[in-house]
Amino acid sequence: MTSHAYPAATLIGDYGRAGLGLAFVVPPLFIISPVQVVGAACLGLAALFAAFAGRTLLRQLAPIEMDEAGIGAGGLLPLRLEWAALEDLGVHYYATRRDREGGWMQLVLRAEGCRLRLDSRIAGFQSIAARAARAAEARRLHLSPITIANLAALGLAIEGTDAAIEGAR
């Protein structure tokens, strides 16, 4: 069994963005008597930033445990997906620059009505993606061309595309 977590240093930016957002939208609610529309917008944005901070906290407190049978998240909202029940695998790349140099990947796993999303900042992302790709290959899941291309960018390939999964065994 392996345990994976998001390093605190990678989450500091998310906490900073949430805090900065709250710092801009909450004070106007108390300092001035805003017009109802402006007040509603500030309240909505405050709820959005608070939810983002809460999701970041859940991510920090939920260790990911992976073994040959499946993968699961602990913490306040625990869940477990069995590799034998894997129904869908998606790997998406989100660019932060036009030249597509900066960015991150997100791995989405679905099984038995549950969904687990992990981004590439988690320690051991490559090994998790490799194990998920092996499970998808064993279950002969149909993967989107984008997922196949992103797995290839990680050095992984699905049987029947171009090569067997490399670096995963």
DSSP file with accessible surface (Angstrom, degrees, kcal/mol):
  #  RESIDUE AA STRUCTURE BP1 BP2  ACC     N-H-->O    O-->H-N    N-H-->O    O-->H-N    TCO  KAPPA ALPHA  PHI   PSI    X-CA   Y-CA   Z-CA
    1    1 A M              0   0  148      0, 0.0     2,-0.4     0, 0.0    66,-0.2   0.000 360.0 360.0 360.0 138.3    0.0    0.0    0.0
    2    2 A T  E     -A   66   0A  62     64,-3.1    64,-2.8     2,-0.0     2,-0.4  -0.899 360.0-147.5-117.9 149.9    1.2    3.5   -0.8
    3    3 A S  E     -A   65   0A  78     -2,-0.4     2,-0.4    62,-0.2    62,-0.2  -0.950  15.2-173.9-118.4 136.0    0.1    6.7    0.7
    4    4 A H  E     +A   64   0A  16     60,-3.3    60,-3.2    -2,-0.4     2,-0.3  -0.966   6.3 170.0-130.7 145.2    0.0   10.0   -1.2
    5    5 A A        -     0   0   46     -2,-0.4   118,-2.2    58,-0.2    55,-0.1  -0.968  40.1-100.1-148.6 161.7   -0.8   13.5   -0.1
    6    6 A Y        -     0   0   14     53,-0.4   116,-0.2    -2,-0.3     5,-0.1  -0.762  44.9-119.3 -83.2 121.4   -0.6   17.1   -1.4
    7    7 A P    >>  -     0   0   58      0, 0.0     3,-1.2     0, 0.0     4,-0.8  -0.367  18.8-124.4 -59.5 139.4    2.5   18.7   -0.1
    8    8 A A  H >> S+     0   0   60      1,-0.3     4,-1.0     2,-0.2     3,-1.0   0.864 108.9  62.0 -55.3 -37.0    1.5   21.8    2.0
    9    9 A A  H 34 S+     0   0   78      1,-0.3     4,-0.5     2,-0.2     3,-0.3   0.829 100.7  53.1 -61.7 -30.9    3.7   24.0   -0.1
   10   10 A T  H <4 S+     0   0   45     -3,-1.2     4,-0.3     1,-0.2    -1,-0.3   0.718 109.3  48.9 -77.6 -19.3    1.6   23.2   -3.2
   11   11 A L  H <X S+     0   0    0     -3,-1.0     4,-2.4    -4,-0.8     5,-0.2   0.587  86.8  84.9 -94.4 -11.5   -1.6   24.2   -1.4
   12   12 A I  H  X S+     0   0  114     -4,-1.0     4,-2.8    -3,-0.3     5,-0.2   0.903  88.8  53.1 -58.5 -40.7   -0.3   27.6   -0.1
   13   13 A G  H  > S+     0   0   29     -4,-0.5     4,-2.6     2,-0.2    -1,-0.2   0.898 108.5  49.7 -62.0 -40.5   -1.2   29.3   -3.3
   14   14 A D  H  > S+     0   0    9     -4,-0.3     4,-2.4     2,-0.2    -1,-0.2   0.924 112.2  47.2 -65.1 -43.7   -4.8   27.9   -3.2
   15   15 A Y  H  X S+     0   0   75     -4,-2.4     4,-2.7     1,-0.2    -2,-0.2   0.911 112.3  51.4 -62.3 -40.3   -5.2   29.1    0.4
   16   16 A G  H  X S+     0   0   42     -4,-2.8     4,-2.8    -5,-0.2     5,-0.2   0.916 109.8  48.4 -62.5 -43.8   -3.7   32.5   -0.6
   17   17 A R  H  X S+     0   0  138     -4,-2.6     4,-2.4     2,-0.2    -1,-0.2   0.917 113.5  47.3 -63.9 -42.3   -6.2   32.9   -3.5
   18   18 A A  H  X S+     0   0    1     -4,-2.4     4,-2.4     2,-0.2    -2,-0.2   0.937 114.7  46.1 -64.6 -44.5   -9.1   32.0   -1.3
   19   19 A G  H  X S+     0   0   39     -4,-2.7     4,-2.6     2,-0.2    -2,-0.2   0.912 112.7  49.5 -65.0 -42.1   -8.0   34.4    1.4
   20   20 A L  H  X S+     0   0  105     -4,-2.8     4,-1.4     2,-0.2    -1,-0.2   0.917 111.0  50.2 -64.3 -42.1   -7.3   37.2   -1.0
   21   21 A G  H  X S+     0   0    8     -4,-2.4     4,-1.8    -5,-0.2     3,-0.4   0.934 112.4  46.3 -61.7 -45.0  -10.7   36.7   -2.6
   22   22 A L  H  X S+     0   0   51     -4,-2.4     4,-2.4     1,-0.2    -1,-0.2   0.892 107.6  58.1 -63.9 -37.9  -12.4   36.8    0.8
   23   23 A A  H  < S+     0   0   61     -4,-2.6    -1,-0.2     1,-0.2    -2,-0.2   0.803 111.2  42.7 -63.5 -28.3  -10.4   39.9    1.8
   24   24 A F  H  < S+     0   0  147     -4,-1.4    -1,-0.2    -3,-0.4    -2,-0.2   0.799 121.6  35.4 -87.3 -30.8  -11.8   41.8   -1.2
   25   25 A V  H  < S+     0   0   14     -4,-1.8     4,-0.4    -5,-0.2    -2,-0.2   0.732 111.1  55.0-101.7 -20.6  -15.5   40.7   -1.1
   26   26 A V  S >X S+     0   0   46     -4,-2.4     3,-1.5    -5,-0.2     4,-0.7   0.940  98.4  58.3 -80.0 -47.1  -16.3   40.5    2.6
   27   27 A P  H >> S+     0   0   47      0, 0.0     4,-2.8     0, 0.0     3,-1.6   0.888  98.5  59.5 -54.1 -40.2  -15.3   44.0    3.9
   28   28 A P  H 3> S+     0   0   38      0, 0.0     4,-1.1     0, 0.0    -2,-0.1   0.830  98.0  61.7 -58.6 -26.2  -17.6   45.8    1.6
   29   29 A L  H <4 S+     0   0   49     -3,-1.5    -3,-0.1    -4,-0.4    10,-0.0   0.798 117.7  27.5 -67.7 -25.8  -20.5   43.9    3.2
   30   30 A F  H << S+     0   0  165     -3,-1.6    -1,-0.2    -4,-0.7    -4,-0.0   0.701 120.1  51.5-106.5 -26.6  -19.6   45.5    6.6
   31   31 A I  H  < S+     0   0  132     -4,-2.8     2,-0.3     1,-0.1    -2,-0.1   0.912 114.7  24.0 -82.6 -46.5  -18.0   48.8    5.7
   32   32 A I  S  < S-     0   0  101     -4,-1.1    -1,-0.1    -5,-0.3     0, 0.0  -0.761  78.5-114.1-118.0 165.4  -20.5   50.3    3.3
   33   33 A S        -     0   0  121     -2,-0.3    -4,-0.1    -3,-0.0     3,-0.1  -0.777  46.5-158.4 -96.1  88.8  -24.2   49.9    2.8
   34   34 A P        -     0   0   36      0, 0.0     2,-0.0     0, 0.0    -5,-0.0  -0.253  23.4 -95.5 -73.2 157.7  -24.1   48.4   -0.7
   35   35 A V     >  -     0   0  103      1,-0.1     4,-3.1     4,-0.0     5,-0.3  -0.380  43.6-107.9 -61.0 148.6  -26.9   48.3   -3.2
   36   36 A Q  H  > S+     0   0  177      1,-0.2     4,-2.6     2,-0.2     5,-0.2   0.875 119.4  50.4 -53.4 -40.8  -28.7   45.0   -3.0
   37   37 A V  H  > S+     0   0  115      2,-0.2     4,-2.3     1,-0.2    -1,-0.2   0.935 113.4  45.0 -65.5 -43.6  -27.3   43.8   -6.3
   38   38 A V  H  > S+     0   0   74      2,-0.2     4,-2.8     1,-0.2     5,-0.2   0.922 113.7  50.5 -66.5 -41.8  -23.7   44.6   -5.3
   39   39 A G  H  X S+     0   0   13     -4,-3.1     4,-2.6     2,-0.2    -2,-0.2   0.914 110.7  48.7 -62.3 -42.1  -24.3   43.0   -1.8
   40   40 A A  H  X S+     0   0   64     -4,-2.6     4,-2.6    -5,-0.3    -1,-0.2   0.908 111.9  49.5 -64.4 -40.8  -25.7   39.9   -3.4
   41   41 A A  H  X S+     0   0   55     -4,-2.3     4,-2.6     2,-0.2    -2,-0.2   0.931 112.2  47.4 -64.5 -44.5  -22.7   39.7   -5.8
   42   42 A C  H  X S+     0   0   18     -4,-2.8     4,-2.6     2,-0.2    -2,-0.2   0.908 112.9  49.3 -62.9 -41.3  -20.3   40.1   -2.9
   43   43 A L  H  X S+     0   0  112     -4,-2.6     4,-2.3    -5,-0.2    -2,-0.2   0.921 111.6  48.9 -64.9 -41.9  -22.1   37.5   -0.8
   44   44 A G  H  X S+     0   0   44     -4,-2.6     4,-2.1     2,-0.2    -2,-0.2   0.919 112.8  47.0 -62.9 -44.3  -22.1   35.1   -3.7
   45   45 A L  H  X S+     0   0   78     -4,-2.6     4,-2.8     2,-0.2     5,-0.2   0.895 109.8  54.0 -65.8 -38.0  -18.4   35.6   -4.4
   46   46 A A  H  X S+     0   0   12     -4,-2.6     4,-2.5     1,-0.2    -2,-0.2   0.922 108.8  49.1 -61.6 -41.8  -17.7   35.2   -0.6
   47   47 A A  H  X S+     0   0   61     -4,-2.3     4,-2.4     2,-0.2    -1,-0.2   0.906 111.0  50.6 -63.7 -39.8  -19.5   31.9   -0.7
   48   48 A L  H  X S+     0   0  112     -4,-2.1     4,-2.2     2,-0.2    -2,-0.2   0.941 112.6  44.7 -63.5 -47.1  -17.5   30.8   -3.7
   49   49 A F  H  X S+     0   0   57     -4,-2.8     4,-2.3     1,-0.2    -2,-0.2   0.882 113.2  51.4 -66.8 -37.0  -14.1   31.7   -2.1
   50   50 A A  H  X S+     0   0   51     -4,-2.5     4,-2.6    -5,-0.2    -1,-0.2   0.908 109.7  49.8 -65.7 -39.9  -15.1   30.1    1.2
   51   51 A A  H  X S+     0   0   65     -4,-2.4     4,-2.7     2,-0.2    -2,-0.2   0.905 109.8  51.3 -64.2 -40.1  -16.1   26.9   -0.7
   52   52 A F  H  X S+     0   0   58     -4,-2.2     4,-2.2     2,-0.2    -2,-0.2   0.924 110.8  48.1 -62.9 -42.4  -12.7   26.9   -2.5
   53   53 A A  H  X S+     0   0   26     -4,-2.3     4,-2.3     1,-0.2    -2,-0.2   0.917 112.3  49.7 -64.1 -41.0  -10.9   27.3    0.8
   54   54 A G  H  X S+     0   0   33     -4,-2.6     4,-2.6     2,-0.2    -2,-0.2   0.907 109.8  50.0 -64.3 -41.5  -12.9   24.4    2.3
   55   55 A R  H  X S+     0   0  102     -4,-2.7     4,-2.2     2,-0.2    -1,-0.2   0.897 110.0  51.1 -64.5 -38.3  -12.2   22.2   -0.7
   56   56 A T  H  X S+     0   0    0     -4,-2.2     4,-2.2     2,-0.2    -2,-0.2   0.924 110.0  49.8 -64.3 -42.1   -8.5   23.0   -0.3
   57   57 A L  H  X S+     0   0   79     -4,-2.3     4,-2.2     1,-0.2    -2,-0.2   0.927 110.1  50.0 -62.9 -43.8   -8.6   22.1    3.4
   58   58 A L  H  X S+     0   0   60     -4,-2.6     4,-0.8     1,-0.2    -1,-0.2   0.900 109.7  51.9 -60.3 -39.8  -10.4   18.8    2.6
   59   59 A R  H >< S+     0   0   34     -4,-2.2     3,-0.5     1,-0.2   -53,-0.4   0.905 110.7  47.7 -63.1 -40.4   -7.7   18.0    0.0
   60   60 A Q  H 3< S+     0   0   79     -4,-2.2    -2,-0.2     1,-0.2    -1,-0.2   0.874 115.2  44.8 -68.9 -35.8   -5.0   18.7    2.5
   61   61 A L  H 3< S+     0   0   89     -4,-2.2    -1,-0.2    -5,-0.2    -2,-0.2   0.471  97.1  82.3 -88.8  -4.1   -6.7   16.5    5.2
   62   62 A A    <<  -     0   0   20     -4,-0.8    -1,-0.1    -3,-0.5   -56,-0.1  -0.808  66.0-158.7-107.8  94.7   -7.6   13.6    2.9
   63   63 A P        -     0   0   48      0, 0.0    11,-2.5     0, 0.0     2,-0.5  -0.408  15.2-132.2 -68.1 145.8   -4.6   11.2    2.4
   64   64 A I  E     -AB   4  73A   7    -60,-3.2   -60,-3.3     9,-0.2     2,-0.5  -0.902  20.7-166.1-101.0 124.4   -4.9    9.0   -0.7
   65   65 A E  E     -AB   3  72A  68      7,-2.7     7,-2.6    -2,-0.5     2,-0.4  -0.945   6.8-175.2-113.2 131.5   -4.2    5.3   -0.1
   66   66 A M  E     +AB   2  71A  17    -64,-2.8   -64,-3.1    -2,-0.5     2,-0.2  -0.982  11.0 156.6-130.0 137.4   -3.5    3.1   -3.1
   67   67 A D        -     0   0   42      3,-2.8     3,-0.2    -2,-0.4    -2,-0.0  -0.801  59.2 -82.8-140.4-173.7   -3.0   -0.7   -3.3
   68   68 A E  S    S+     0   0  131     -2,-0.2     3,-0.1     1,-0.2    15,-0.1   0.731 125.8  50.2 -69.2 -20.3   -3.4   -3.4   -5.9
   69   69 A A  S    S-     0   0   51      1,-0.2    14,-2.4    14,-0.1    15,-0.6   0.782 122.7 -53.1 -88.1 -29.7   -7.1   -3.7   -5.2
   70   70 A G  E     - C   0  82A   0     12,-0.3    -3,-2.8    -3,-0.2     2,-0.3  -0.978  47.8 -94.2 179.6-166.6   -8.1    0.0   -5.4
   71   71 A I  E     +BC  66  81A   0     10,-2.7    10,-3.4    -2,-0.3     2,-0.3  -0.985  33.7 177.4-140.3 145.2   -7.6    3.6   -4.3
   72   72 A G  E     -BC  65  80A   7     -7,-2.6    -7,-2.7    -2,-0.3     2,-0.4  -0.986  24.1-133.7-149.8 159.6   -9.2    5.6   -1.7
   73   73 A A  E     -BC  64  79A  13      6,-2.4     6,-2.0    -2,-0.3    -9,-0.2  -0.941  21.6-164.5-113.8 135.2   -9.3    9.0    0.0
   74   74 A G        +     0   0   22    -11,-2.5     3,-0.5    -2,-0.4     2,-0.1   0.006  44.1  74.6 -94.1-153.8   -9.5    9.3    3.8
   75   75 A G  S    S-     0   0   44      1,-0.2   -13,-0.1   -13,-0.1   -17,-0.1  -0.469 104.4 -24.9  86.8-154.3  -10.4   12.3    5.8
   76   76 A L  S    S+     0   0  127      1,-0.3    -1,-0.2    -2,-0.1   -14,-0.0   0.777 139.9  36.3 -70.5 -31.2  -13.8   13.8    6.4
   77   77 A L  S    S-     0   0  123     -3,-0.5    -1,-0.3   -19,-0.1    -4,-0.1  -0.619  84.7-170.9-121.5  72.6  -15.4   12.5    3.2
   78   78 A P        +     0   0   95      0, 0.0     2,-0.3     0, 0.0    -4,-0.2  -0.280  10.3 166.8 -68.7 149.0  -13.8    9.1    2.7
   79   79 A L  E     -C   73   0A  48     -6,-2.0    -6,-2.4     2,-0.0     2,-0.4  -0.975  17.6-158.1-155.8 154.8  -14.3    7.1   -0.4
   80   80 A R  E     -C   72   0A  91     -2,-0.3     2,-0.4    -8,-0.2    -8,-0.3  -0.998   0.3-164.5-139.6 135.4  -12.8    4.0   -2.1
   81   81 A L  E     -C   71   0A   2    -10,-3.4   -10,-2.7    -2,-0.4     2,-0.4  -0.980  16.1-140.9-117.8 130.9  -12.8    2.9   -5.7
   82   82 A E  E >   -C   70   0A  69     -2,-0.4     3,-1.3   -12,-0.2     4,-0.3  -0.731  11.0-137.8 -88.7 137.4  -11.9   -0.7   -6.6
   83   83 A W  G >  S+     0   0    9    -14,-2.4     3,-1.5    -2,-0.4   -13,-0.1   0.878 104.5  59.8 -61.4 -35.3   -9.8   -1.1   -9.7
   84   84 A A  G 3  S+     0   0   79    -15,-0.6    -1,-0.3     1,-0.3   -14,-0.1   0.685 108.5  44.6 -67.1 -16.9  -11.9   -4.1  -10.8
   85   85 A A  G <  S+     0   0   16     -3,-1.3    27,-0.5    26,-0.0    -1,-0.3   0.325  79.4 139.8-107.0   5.7  -15.0   -1.8  -10.8
   86   86 A L  E <   +D  111   0B   1     -3,-1.5    25,-0.2    -4,-0.3     3,-0.1  -0.276  21.2 173.4 -56.7 127.7  -13.3    1.1  -12.7
   87   87 A E  E     +     0   0B 106     23,-3.3     2,-0.3     1,-0.3    24,-0.2   0.661  60.5  15.2-108.9 -26.2  -15.8    2.6  -15.2
   88   88 A D  E     -D  110   0B  57     22,-1.6    22,-2.1    53,-0.1     2,-0.4  -0.990  52.0-169.1-155.0 143.4  -14.1    5.6  -16.5
   89   89 A L  E     +D  109   0B   2     -2,-0.3     2,-0.4    53,-0.3    55,-0.4  -0.999  12.4 177.0-133.0 128.7  -10.6    7.2  -16.5
   90   90 A G  E     -D  108   0B   4     18,-2.3    18,-3.0    -2,-0.4     2,-0.5  -0.999  11.7-171.5-133.4 136.8   -9.9   10.7  -17.7
   91   91 A V  E     -D  107   0B   0     -2,-0.4     2,-0.4    16,-0.2    59,-0.3  -0.985  15.9-177.4-127.0 118.1   -6.7   12.6  -17.7
   92   92 A H  E     -D  106   0B  63     14,-2.5    14,-2.6    -2,-0.5     2,-0.5  -0.911  16.8-146.6-120.1 144.6   -7.0   16.3  -18.6
   93   93 A Y  E     -D  105   0B  53     -2,-0.4     2,-0.6    12,-0.2    12,-0.2  -0.930   7.8-163.6-111.5 131.4   -4.4   19.0  -19.0
   94   94 A Y  E     -D  104   0B  98     10,-3.1    10,-1.9    -2,-0.5     2,-0.2  -0.957  12.2-151.4-116.6 112.9   -5.1   22.6  -18.0
   95   95 A A  E     -D  103   0B  40     -2,-0.6     8,-0.3     8,-0.2     3,-0.1  -0.572  15.0-169.2 -83.8 145.5   -2.7   25.1  -19.4
   96   96 A T  S    S+     0   0   89      6,-2.1     2,-0.3    -2,-0.2     7,-0.2   0.475  74.3  45.4-108.0  -7.1   -1.9   28.4  -17.6
   97   97 A R  S >  S-     0   0  139      5,-0.7     3,-1.8     1,-0.1    -1,-0.1  -0.947  83.4-117.8-134.2 157.1    0.0   30.0  -20.5
   98   98 A R  T 3  S+     0   0  252     -2,-0.3    -1,-0.1     1,-0.3    -3,-0.0   0.826 114.5  58.0 -62.5 -33.6   -0.7   30.3  -24.2
   99   99 A D  T 3  S-     0   0   88      1,-0.1    -1,-0.3    -3,-0.0     0, 0.0   0.460 107.7-127.7 -78.6   2.7    2.4   28.3  -25.1
  100  100 A R  S <  S+     0   0  147     -3,-1.8    -2,-0.1     1,-0.1    -1,-0.1   0.652  76.4 119.9  62.2  19.1    1.0   25.4  -23.0
  101  101 A E        +     0   0  144     -6,-0.0     2,-0.3     2,-0.0    -1,-0.1   0.892  65.3  52.3 -78.0 -43.1    4.2   25.2  -21.1
  102  102 A G  S    S+     0   0   18      2,-0.0    -6,-2.1     0, 0.0    -5,-0.7  -0.664  79.2  82.4 -93.4 151.5    2.7   25.9  -17.7
  103  103 A G  E     -D   95   0B  37     -8,-0.3     2,-0.3    -2,-0.3    -8,-0.2  -0.938  57.3-104.3 151.1-170.9   -0.2   24.0  -16.2
  104  104 A W  E     -D   94   0B  99    -10,-1.9   -10,-3.1    -2,-0.3     2,-0.3  -0.950  19.3-124.0-146.8 164.1   -1.3   20.9  -14.4
  105  105 A M  E     -D   93   0B  20     -2,-0.3    15,-2.4   -12,-0.2     2,-0.4  -0.823  15.3-153.2-110.1 153.4   -3.0   17.6  -15.1
  106  106 A Q  E     -DE  92 119B  23    -14,-2.6   -14,-2.5    -2,-0.3     2,-0.5  -0.997   3.1-154.3-128.5 130.9   -6.1   16.2  -13.5
  107  107 A L  E     -DE  91 118B   1     11,-3.5    11,-2.6    -2,-0.4     2,-0.5  -0.899  11.2-167.8-103.2 126.5   -6.8   12.5  -13.1
  108  108 A V  E     -DE  90 117B   5    -18,-3.0   -18,-2.3    -2,-0.5     2,-0.4  -0.979   4.2-174.9-119.9 122.6  -10.5   11.6  -12.8
  109  109 A L  E     -DE  89 116B   0      7,-2.8     7,-2.6    -2,-0.5     2,-0.4  -0.949   1.3-171.2-116.5 137.6  -11.6    8.1  -11.8
  110  110 A R  E     +DE  88 115B  90    -22,-2.1   -23,-3.3    -2,-0.4   -22,-1.6  -0.995  15.3 151.2-130.4 137.0  -15.2    6.8  -11.7
  111  111 A A  E >   -DE  86 114B   2      3,-2.0     3,-2.3    -2,-0.4   -25,-0.2  -0.920  66.9  -6.9-161.7 134.1  -16.5    3.6  -10.3
  112  112 A E  T 3  S-     0   0  127    -27,-0.5     3,-0.1    -2,-0.3   -26,-0.1   0.845 128.2 -50.3  50.2  44.6  -19.8    2.5   -8.7
  113  113 A G  T 3  S+     0   0   82      1,-0.3     2,-0.3     0, 0.0    -1,-0.3   0.510 115.8 111.8  77.9   1.7  -21.2    6.0   -8.7
  114  114 A C  E <   -E  111   0B  52     -3,-2.3    -3,-2.0   -34,-0.1     2,-0.4  -0.806  48.6-159.9-107.4 152.0  -18.2    7.5   -7.0
  115  115 A R  E     -E  110   0B 120     -2,-0.3     2,-0.4    -5,-0.2    -5,-0.2  -0.997   4.6-169.4-133.2 134.9  -15.7    9.9   -8.5
  116  116 A L  E     -E  109   0B  10     -7,-2.6    -7,-2.8    -2,-0.4     2,-0.5  -0.992   5.6-169.0-124.0 124.9  -12.2   10.7   -7.3
  117  117 A R  E     +E  108   0B 103     -2,-0.4     2,-0.4    -9,-0.2    -9,-0.2  -0.968   8.3 174.7-116.1 130.7  -10.3   13.7   -8.8
  118  118 A L  E     -E  107   0B   3    -11,-2.6   -11,-3.5    -2,-0.5     2,-0.2  -0.990  16.9-146.2-131.4 140.0   -6.6   14.2   -8.2
  119  119 A D  E >   -E  106   0B   7     -2,-0.4     3,-2.0   -13,-0.2   -13,-0.2  -0.655  32.7-102.4-106.1 167.2   -4.3   16.8   -9.7
  120  120 A S  T 3  S+     0   0   43    -15,-2.4     5,-0.2     1,-0.3     6,-0.1   0.508 109.4  77.3 -68.9  -2.0   -0.7   16.5  -10.6
  121  121 A R  T 3  S+     0   0   64    -16,-0.2    -1,-0.3     2,-0.1  -111,-0.1   0.675  71.7 102.3 -78.7 -14.4    0.5   18.3   -7.5
  122  122 A I  S X  S-     0   0    5     -3,-2.0     3,-1.4  -116,-0.2  -116,-0.2  -0.417  87.7-102.8 -71.0 141.4   -0.1   15.2   -5.4
  123  123 A A  T 3  S+     0   0   49   -118,-2.2    -1,-0.1     1,-0.3    -2,-0.1  -0.452 107.3  18.5 -63.1 129.9    3.0   13.3   -4.5
  124  124 A G  T 3> S+     0   0   35     -2,-0.2     4,-2.2    -4,-0.1    -1,-0.3   0.697  75.0 148.5  83.3  22.0    3.2   10.2   -6.7
  125  125 A F  H <> S+     0   0   13     -3,-1.4     4,-2.8    -5,-0.2     5,-0.2   0.899  70.6  54.3 -54.9 -43.0    0.8   11.4   -9.4
  126  126 A Q  H  > S+     0   0   97      1,-0.2     4,-2.4     2,-0.2    -1,-0.2   0.910 109.0  46.7 -60.8 -43.3    2.7    9.5  -12.0
  127  127 A S  H  > S+     0   0   55     -3,-0.2     4,-2.2     2,-0.2    -1,-0.2   0.873 112.6  50.3 -70.0 -34.0    2.4    6.1  -10.2
  128  128 A I  H  X S+     0   0    0     -4,-2.2     4,-2.6     2,-0.2    -2,-0.2   0.944 112.2  47.2 -66.1 -45.3   -1.3    6.7   -9.5
  129  129 A A  H  X S+     0   0    0     -4,-2.8     4,-2.5    -5,-0.2    -2,-0.2   0.896 111.3  52.1 -62.8 -38.9   -1.9    7.5  -13.2
  130  130 A A  H  X S+     0   0    4     -4,-2.4     4,-2.2    -5,-0.2    -1,-0.2   0.923 111.1  46.3 -64.1 -43.4    0.1    4.4  -14.2
  131  131 A R  H  X S+     0   0   29     -4,-2.2     4,-2.1     2,-0.2    -2,-0.2   0.913 113.3  49.4 -67.0 -40.2   -1.9    2.1  -11.9
  132  132 A A  H  X S+     0   0    0     -4,-2.6     4,-2.5     2,-0.2    -2,-0.2   0.906 109.5  52.2 -64.4 -40.0   -5.2    3.6  -13.1
  133  133 A A  H  X S+     0   0    0     -4,-2.5     4,-2.5     2,-0.2    -2,-0.2   0.901 108.3  51.0 -63.8 -39.8   -4.1    3.2  -16.7
  134  134 A R  H  X S+     0   0   49     -4,-2.2     4,-2.6     2,-0.2    -1,-0.2   0.910 110.8  48.9 -63.5 -40.0   -3.3   -0.5  -16.1
  135  135 A A  H  X S+     0   0    4     -4,-2.1     4,-2.1     2,-0.2    -2,-0.2   0.918 111.6  48.8 -65.8 -41.7   -6.8   -0.9  -14.5
  136  136 A A  H  <>S+     0   0    1     -4,-2.5     5,-2.4     2,-0.2     4,-0.4   0.901 112.2  49.2 -63.4 -40.2   -8.4    0.8  -17.5
  137  137 A E  H ><5S+     0   0   37     -4,-2.5     3,-1.0     1,-0.2    -2,-0.2   0.928 110.8  49.5 -65.2 -44.1   -6.4   -1.4  -19.9
  138  138 A A  H 3<5S+     0   0   75     -4,-2.6    -1,-0.2     1,-0.3    -2,-0.2   0.859 115.1  44.1 -64.0 -34.4   -7.4   -4.6  -18.0
  139  139 A R  T 3<5S-     0   0  109     -4,-2.1    -1,-0.3    -5,-0.2    -2,-0.2   0.446 107.6-129.1 -89.4  -1.5  -11.1   -3.5  -18.1
  140  140 A R  T < 5 -     0   0  221     -3,-1.0    -3,-0.2    -4,-0.4     2,-0.2   0.897  40.2-178.1  53.7  46.8  -10.8   -2.5  -21.7
  141  141 A L      < -     0   0   35     -5,-2.4     2,-0.6    -6,-0.1    -1,-0.2  -0.477  31.1-115.8 -74.2 145.7  -12.3    0.8  -21.1
  142  142 A H        -     0   0  166     -2,-0.2     2,-0.4     0, 0.0   -53,-0.3  -0.724  36.8-164.8 -80.2 123.3  -12.9    3.2  -24.0
  143  143 A L        -     0   0   11     -2,-0.6   -53,-0.1   -55,-0.1   -55,-0.0  -0.875  20.6-111.3-111.7 144.8  -10.7    6.3  -23.3
  144  144 A S     >  -     0   0   45     -2,-0.4     4,-2.4   -55,-0.4     5,-0.2  -0.309  27.7-114.7 -68.4 155.1  -11.0    9.6  -25.1
  145  145 A P  H  > S+     0   0  106      0, 0.0     4,-2.5     0, 0.0     5,-0.2   0.858 118.4  55.7 -57.9 -34.1   -8.2   10.6  -27.5
  146  146 A I  H  > S+     0   0  108      2,-0.2     4,-2.6     1,-0.2     5,-0.2   0.931 107.8  47.4 -65.2 -44.2   -7.4   13.5  -25.1
  147  147 A T  H  > S+     0   0    2      2,-0.2     4,-2.6     1,-0.2     5,-0.2   0.930 112.3  49.8 -62.6 -43.5   -6.9   11.0  -22.2
  148  148 A I  H  X S+     0   0   47     -4,-2.4     4,-2.3     1,-0.2    -2,-0.2   0.927 112.3  47.8 -61.6 -43.4   -4.7    8.8  -24.4
  149  149 A A  H  X S+     0   0   55     -4,-2.5     4,-2.0     1,-0.2    -1,-0.2   0.903 112.7  48.4 -64.9 -41.0   -2.6   11.8  -25.5
  150  150 A N  H  X S+     0   0   22     -4,-2.6     4,-1.1   -59,-0.3    -1,-0.2   0.870 110.1  51.2 -70.2 -35.0   -2.2   13.0  -21.9
  151  151 A L  H  <>S+     0   0    0     -4,-2.6     5,-3.0     2,-0.2     3,-0.4   0.914 109.2  51.8 -63.6 -40.5   -1.2    9.5  -20.7
  152  152 A A  H ><5S+     0   0   56     -4,-2.3     3,-1.7     1,-0.2    -2,-0.2   0.893 104.1  56.4 -62.7 -37.4    1.4    9.4  -23.4
  153  153 A A  H 3<5S+     0   0   76     -4,-2.0    -1,-0.2     1,-0.3    -2,-0.2   0.808 105.7  52.2 -64.1 -26.9    2.7   12.8  -22.2
  154  154 A L  T 3<5S-     0   0   26     -4,-1.1    -1,-0.3    -3,-0.4    -2,-0.2   0.446 127.7-102.7 -84.0  -2.6    3.2   11.1  -18.8
  155  155 A G  T < 5S+     0   0   45     -3,-1.7    11,-0.4     1,-0.3     2,-0.4   0.650  86.8 117.9  89.0  17.8    5.1    8.3  -20.6
  156  156 A L      < -     0   0    3     -5,-3.0     2,-0.3    -6,-0.1    -1,-0.3  -0.893  39.2-175.8-117.8 146.4    2.2    5.9  -20.4
  157  157 A A        -     0   0   17     -2,-0.4     2,-0.4     7,-0.1    -8,-0.1  -0.992  22.4-124.9-140.8 148.8    0.4    4.2  -23.3
  158  158 A I    >>  -     0   0   17     -2,-0.3     3,-2.1     6,-0.1     4,-0.5  -0.768  37.1 -99.7 -95.7 137.2   -2.6    2.0  -23.4
  159  159 A E  T 34 S+     0   0  122     -2,-0.4     5,-0.1     1,-0.3    -1,-0.1  -0.229 110.6  32.1 -51.6 134.5   -2.5   -1.4  -25.2
  160  160 A G  T 34 S+     0   0   75      1,-0.1    -1,-0.3    -3,-0.0     4,-0.1   0.327 108.4  72.5  95.1  -8.7   -4.0   -1.1  -28.6
  161  161 A T  T <4 S-     0   0   50     -3,-2.1    -2,-0.1     2,-0.4     3,-0.1   0.760 121.9 -49.5 -96.7 -82.7   -3.0    2.5  -29.2
  162  162 A D  S  < S-     0   0  159     -4,-0.5     2,-0.3     1,-0.5    -3,-0.1   0.634 109.9  -8.7-125.5 -32.3    0.8    2.6  -29.7
  163  163 A A  S    S-     0   0   33     -5,-0.5    -1,-0.5     3,-0.0    -2,-0.4  -0.973  74.3 -84.0-158.8 167.9    2.5    0.7  -27.0
  164  164 A A        -     0   0   39     -2,-0.3     2,-0.4     1,-0.1    -6,-0.1  -0.311  67.9 -73.6 -72.4 165.5    2.0   -1.1  -23.8
  165  165 A I        -     0   0    5     -9,-0.2     2,-0.3   -32,-0.1     3,-0.2  -0.470  58.8-159.1 -64.2 120.0    2.1    0.8  -20.6
  166  166 A E        +     0   0  120    -11,-0.4    -9,-0.1    -2,-0.4    -1,-0.0  -0.792  65.3  14.7-104.5 148.4    5.7    1.7  -20.0
  167  167 A G  S    S+     0   0   86     -2,-0.3    -1,-0.2     1,-0.1   -37,-0.1   0.472 103.3  92.5  74.8  -0.1    7.3    2.7  -16.7
  168  168 A A              0   0   14     -3,-0.2    -2,-0.1   -13,-0.1    -1,-0.1   0.573 360.0 360.0-101.0 -12.9    4.3    1.4  -14.9
  169  169 A R              0   0  194     -4,-0.2    -2,-0.0   -38,-0.0   -38,-0.0  -0.594 360.0 360.0-102.0 360.0    5.4   -2.1  -14.2
